[in-house]
């Protein structure tokens, strides 16, 4: 499998011309994750994720959406291990 080279552009740095990698466009969930980190503590995020765990509805699409959000919250706090530790600290 051929590896795709990242897109670059030429720039000047310290009087020299260099090639710089073009940053990828951020995903919408990156903005959401940043907003969550900026406004809620990790313990609050873990608590919200814990309460979203037992989703009970007959609407599969709704379940998928809530599970996606819960997974994002767990990712924002640092993954499953960090989530479990924070949930324990919160007394959940």
N, C-alpha and C positions, 0 to 999 in steps of 0.2 A: 504494500500500500504506500503510495507516494504521500509524503508529508507536505501539507500546505504551508507555504511561507507566509509569515504575517506581513501585512501591508506596512510600508515604511514611508517616511518623507525625509527630506534633507533639512537640517537646521544648523545654526551656528552656535557653538558653545565654547567659551574661553578662546575665542579667536580662531577656532577650527570648525570645519564643516564635518558634521556627523550625521549618521542615519538614525532616525528615531522611529520606534514602532508606533503606529496609529492605535490609540486605545480603542477597545471595543465599546460599542454602545451599551450602556448599562441596561439591565432588564428592569421592568417595572417593579418586580418584587425586591430588587435591590433598594429602590427608593422607599418602599414600605418598610423593609427591614431597618433601614437607617432611621426612619421616623419612629419606629417602635423602640429602638435602642435609645434615641434621644429623649423620649418622653415617658418611658416606663422602666422600672428597675427589672433586673433579671428575675427576681423573685416574683414580681407581679406578672411577668410574661409566663413564667412556669405555672403560676396559679391559673391564669386564663387557659393555658394549654391543658392543664389537668381537668378543668371543668368542661372542656370541649371533647374530652376523650369518649365518654359514653354517648355518642350521637345516636339518637333514636328517632328515625323518621322513615316513612315509606318512600320518600323522594330520593332516589339514588344520586341524582345530580347534586342535590343539596348536601347529602352526606359527603360526596366527593369534594365539594367546595370547602366544607368545614374541616375535613381531614387535611386538605391542602394547607389551610390557614394554620391548623394546629402544628403540622410538620414545619412550617415556616417559623413559628414561634419557638419550637424546640431547637431548630437550627440556629436561630438568633441567640439563644441563651448558651449555645456551645455544644449541642448534641444531646443524645440520650443520657449519657452519664451525668452531665451537668444538670440536665432537666430533673433527673431523679434526685440528685443531691439538693437542688433548690426546692423541689416539692417536699422533701423530708424536712428541710429547714422551715418551710412555711407551715408545717404540720398537716400536710394533706395525706 
